[in-house]
Amino acid sequence: MNFVLLTIACVTAFIIAVATTPIVRVIAIKFNIVDCPDERKIHTMEKPYLGGVAIFISVMITYLIFWPNHQYQIAIISGAFVMLLTGLLDDKYSLKPVVKLAGQGLAALIIISSDLLIDKINIPFFGDIELGNLSVVVTIFWILAVSNAINLIDGLDGLAAGVASIALLSITIMAVIDGNWIVALLCTMILGANLGFLVFNFYPAKIYMGDSGSLFLGYMVAVISMLGLFKNVALFSFIIPFIVLAVPIVDTIFAIIRRMRNGESIMNADRKHFHYQLLDAGLSHKGAVILIYVFSGMFGLLAVFFSYSTVGASIISIFLVLLLIHIIAEIVGLVMGGKQPVLNFLKKFVKAKPKKSPKDLG
């Protein structure tokens, strides 16, 4: 396998997604599977909601064409179908949270039944720590956490698809460096399908991916990271997946903290996520999405650097990761009652000094 094959797989999935998404959009409109506007959402018109089906179809057709044969493929495909169906039913019928979680849990159990587990982590100075029976709990938690993190960040046009694409690109780079071509091929197929869908989903979106797409993407990124990142032999290897997915994971954690602090249910939706705060700060819809892309890209680069650096360089990377997370915390208002010391410092630091006029110089 080589870069040419990866490129062909990515382009194939892209073309199929570009061809499939308009068809799925027509079907969504015909069967009234649409996202209706409300006080929390940004859009003011109904938008078709089946983009996840187009992504899924594109990935599956590409998978059948290139058939990256490995021992977990039946479990991964089966779990992906369960996750897609769960999201699809939620898009149409608004499932109760416990039913939705049960569907996600079933997908995770299918993966566990194939013996694909997060069975150990590497900690510097301690080496590999075997998780034993905890591996089942950790694996279920990881799949559910990533799936719901991608789902929660799907609040602006092109946001979830773009963030997932950046994460997949980061994992692809690390997989190629490690010679893990199966993971690289899986990533490029999903990346191509994602980018093809993004043609219609970037602002102003013509179609949304819905929960069918965000849960499917989150599930696939979680499982692929188990195939690749958690098996990485680098120091701090257990941190790498969290860095790659830092934006959606941190946004989810901050949402939980915020709701618990306010005495609200952690399941309640609100309009205080990272992307909404950027809009409230004055950024345009497109500007907020692009800024989050930049954050995601920075985390992705740090993850790649982190994977192949020395202990000293890894510590510097951790500091930069924590700094970015702190900046996100300031943006969403979780620092010192809403204060923004680091952001205010950076604003003063980057603020250009006014140029002196000829009169001032003379």
VONUGU-66396 format. One record per residue (C-alpha): y, z, x; residue in one letter. Coordinates in steps of 0.25 Angstrom, whole numbers, padded with zeros to 4 digits, always signed. Example, Ala and Ser with C-alpha at 12.3 -4.5 7.8 and 13.67 -1.06 7.14 Angstrom:
! VONUGU-66396
-0018+0031+0049A-0004+0029+0055S
***
This chain:
! VONUGU-66396
+0000+0000+0000M+0014-0003+0005N+0028-0004+0001F+0027-0018-0005V+0017-0012-0015L+0025-0001-0018L+0037-0010-0021T+0029-0019-0029I+0024-0008-0038A+0038-0002-0039C+0043-0016-0043V+0032-0019-0053T+0034-0006-0060A+0049-0009-0061F+0047-0022-0067I+0037-0017-0077I+0047-0006-0081A+0058-0016-0082V+0050-0024-0092A+0044-0013-0099T+0056-0004-0102T+0063-0013-0112P+0050-0015-0120I+0048+0000-0121V+0063+0002-0125R+0061-0007-0137V+0048+0000-0141I+0056+0014-0140A+0067+0008-0149I+0057+0003-0159K+0050+0016-0160F+0062+0024-0159N+0058+0032-0147I+0073+0034-0143V+0081+0045-0136D+0092+0050-0146C+0105+0055-0141P+0109+0070-0143D+0119+0080-0138E+0111+0082-0125R+0109+0067-0121K+0118+0058-0115I+0115+0045-0123H+0121+0042-0136T+0112+0032-0141M+0097+0032-0144E+0089+0027-0132K+0074+0022-0131P+0065+0032-0125Y+0052+0025-0120L+0056+0022-0105G+0045+0031-0100G+0035+0022-0106V+0040+0010-0099A+0040+0018-0086I+0025+0022-0089F+0021+0008-0092I+0027+0002-0079S+0021+0013-0071V+0007+0011-0077M+0007-0004-0076I+0011-0004-0062T+0001+0007-0059Y-0010-0002-0065L-0005-0014-0056I-0005-0006-0043F-0015+0005-0047W-0012+0015-0036P-0026+0021-0036N-0028+0036-0034H-0036+0048-0039Q-0025+0053-0049Y-0021+0040-0056Q-0029+0042-0069I-0023+0056-0070A-0009+0052-0067I-0009+0040-0077I-0015+0049-0088S-0005+0060-0085G+0006+0050-0085A+0002+0044-0099F+0002+0058-0105V+0016+0062-0099M+0021+0048-0104L+0015+0051-0118L+0021+0065-0119T+0035+0060-0116G+0033+0048-0125L+0029+0058-0137L+0041+0067-0133D+0050+0055-0133D+0046+0051-0147K+0043+0064-0154Y+0050+0075-0145S+0038+0083-0142L+0039+0099-0142K+0040+0104-0127P+0027+0110-0127V+0020+0097-0132V+0028+0089-0121K+0024+0099-0110L+0009+0098-0115A+0009+0083-0113G+0015+0085-0099Q+0005+0096-0096G-0006+0087-0100L-0001+0076-0090A-0001+0087-0079A-0015+0091-0082L-0020+0077-0081I-0015+0077-0067I-0021+0090-0064I-0034+0086-0069S-0034+0075-0058S-0033+0086-0047D-0019+0081-0044L-0012+0094-0041L-0001+0100-0033I-0011+0109-0025D-0003+0113-0013K+0011+0114-0008I+0016+0114+0007N+0025+0125+0011I+0030+0126+0026P+0024+0137+0034F+0014+0139+0024F+0007+0125+0023G+0000+0120+0011D-0001+0130-0001I-0013+0128-0010E-0009+0130-0025L-0023+0132-0030G-0024+0134-0045N-0008+0134-0045L-0009+0119-0042S-0012+0116-0057V+0000+0124-0062V+0009+0118-0051V+0005+0103-0054T+0007+0105-0069I+0021+0111-0067F+0025+0100-0057W+0021+0089-0067I+0028+0095-0079L+0040+0099-0070A+0043+0086-0065V+0040+0078-0078S+0049+0087-0085N+0060+0087-0074A+0060+0071-0075I+0061+0073-0090N+0073+0082-0090L+0081+0074-0081I+0080+0062-0090D+0093+0064-0096G+0102+0052-0091L+0099+0037-0090D+0091+0034-0078G+0090+0048-0073L+0075+0052-0074A+0071+0038-0070A+0080+0038-0058G+0077+0052-0053V+0062+0049-0055A+0063+0036-0047S+0070+0043-0036I+0059+0054-0035A+0048+0043-0035L+0056+0035-0024L+0056+0048-0016S+0041+0051-0018I+0038+0036-0015T+0045+0037-0001I+0037+0050+0002M+0024+0044-0002A+0026+0031+0006V+0030+0040+0018I+0017+0048+0016D+0009+0035+0014G+0005+0040-0001N+0005+0026-0007W-0001+0030-0020I+0011+0039-0023V+0021+0029-0018A+0015+0018-0027L+0015+0027-0039L+0030+0031-0036C+0034+0016-0035T+0027+0012-0048M+0034+0023-0055I+0047+0021-0048L+0047+0006-0052G+0045+0009-0066A+0056+0019-0066N+0066+0010-0060L+0062-0001-0070G+0064+0009-0081F+0077+0013-0075L+0083-0001-0077V+0084+0003-0092F+0086+0018-0090N+0098+0019-0081F+0111+0021-0087Y+0114+0016-0098P+0099+0018-0101A+0092+0008-0111K+0080+0017-0112I+0076+0031-0108Y+0062+0035-0102M+0061+0047-0112G+0051+0058-0109D+0040+0048-0108S+0046+0043-0095G+0052+0056-0089S+0039+0063-0091L+0031+0052-0086F+0040+0050-0073L+0040+0065-0071G+0025+0066-0072Y+0023+0054-0062M+0033+0060-0052V+0026+0073-0053A+0012+0067-0051V+0016+0058-0040I+0023+0069-0032S+0010+0077-0033M+0003+0065-0027L+0013+0063-0016G+0024+0074-0014L+0015+0087-0015F+0005+0081-0006K+0016+0078+0005N+0012+0086+0018V+0027+0089+0021A+0032+0103+0022L+0038+0108+0009F+0030+0097+0002S+0030+0104-0011F+0045+0103-0012I+0046+0088-0010I+0042+0085-0025P+0053+0094-0029F+0064+0088-0021I+0060+0074-0025V+0061+0078-0040L+0073+0088-0037A+0083+0083-0047V+0074+0084-0060P+0067+0096-0056I+0079+0104-0052V+0086+0099-0065D+0074+0104-0073T+0074+0118-0066I+0089+0119-0068F+0088+0116-0082A+0077+0127-0084I+0086+0137-0076I+0098+0133-0085R+0091+0135-0098R+0084+0148-0094M+0098+0153-0090R+0104+0150-0103N+0092+0156-0111G+0088+0142-0116E+0074+0136-0117S+0070+0128-0104I+0065+0117-0114M+0079+0115-0120N+0086+0102-0116A+0100+0103-0112D+0111+0095-0106R+0113+0102-0093K+0104+0095-0084H+0109+0089-0070F+0112+0075-0076H+0120+0081-0088Y+0128+0090-0079Q+0132+0078-0070L+0136+0071-0083L+0144+0083-0087D+0151+0083-0073A+0157+0069-0076G+0147+0060-0070L+0143+0047-0078S+0129+0045-0083H+0126+0035-0072K+0133+0044-0062G+0125+0056-0065A+0111+0049-0065V+0115+0042-0051I+0119+0056-0045L+0106+0062-0050I+0099+0050-0043Y+0106+0054-0030V+0102+0068-0031F+0087+0063-0034S+0088+0054-0022G+0093+0065-0013M+0082+0074-0017F+0072+0062-0015G+0077+0059-0001L+0077+0074+0003L+0062+0075-0002A+0058+0063+0007V+0066+0069+0019F+0060+0083+0015F+0045+0077+0015S+0046+0072+0030Y+0055+0082+0037S+0054+0094+0046T+0055+0108+0041V+0069+0109+0045G+0073+0096+0038A+0065+0100+0026S+0074+0113+0025I+0086+0104+0026I+0081+0096+0014S+0078+0108+0006I+0092+0113+0008F+0097+0099+0003L+0088+0099-0009V+0093+0113-0013L+0107+0109-0011L+0105+0097-0021L+0098+0106-0030I+0110+0116-0030H+0120+0105-0032I+0111+0101-0045I+0112+0116-0049A+0127+0116-0048E+0128+0103-0056I+0120+0109-0067V+0128+0122-0067G+0117+0132-0062L+0125+0137-0050V+0134+0149-0051M+0137+0147-0065G+0140+0132-0064G+0148+0133-0051K+0146+0121-0041Q+0149+0126-0027P+0141+0116-0019V+0146+0104-0028L+0161+0109-0026N+0159+0110-0011F+0153+0096-0011L+0164+0090-0019K+0174+0096-0010K+0166+0091+0002F+0165+0077-0003V+0179+0076-0008K+0187+0066+0000A+0201+0070+0005K+0212+0062+0000P+0217+0052+0009K+0231+0054+0015K+0242+0044+0011S+0250+0036+0021P+0262+0045+0017K+0254+0058+0021D+0250+0052+0034L+0264+0048+0038G
***
